[in-house]
């Protein structure tokens, strides 16, 4: 049984800098219990034209200020498991598919980019080229450091650590530590 929040609990959390509890956000299909979202957290959805597509968030998830979730109109899912912390200004692209397992930490200003524009298309204008992508999977207990970039198709293994400022272009083995460009 859930313990109800008291007014003193909410004030105390506001003073510590934790995001407030919210019942949901526009553009997010489902949030679990004890969801917290800071100021300026947003979900970009142009349309929900695919019945299985969506943004799904587990229990006890914290999204700090200015986190951006992106799905557009892609026929895919952006899934955030339970007990996940996503720090200030992170950008999570689900256009190619994004699955974040339980107990993951994502540092401030990290970017998980599951899609981009095709560069060898029939047009010379990149902005008009089709969007292509591949699912990113961050496995249980992993940590994506501040300012890191994870590119399409990458799996970050269970318990792995991606050092701050890294560019991840290939899979990261479970329980390993990677850093640099490329990591």
Secondary structure, DSSP 8 states (H G I E B T S, - for coil): ------HHHHHHHHHHT---B-S--TT-SEE-TT-EE-TT-EEE-S---STT-EEEE-TT-EE-TT-EEE-TT-SSEEEE-SS-EE-TT-EEE-TT-EEE-TT-EE-TT-EEE-EEE-SSSS-S-GGGS-EEE--EEE-TT-EE-TT-EE-TT-EE-TT-EE-TT-EE-S-B-TT-EE-SB--
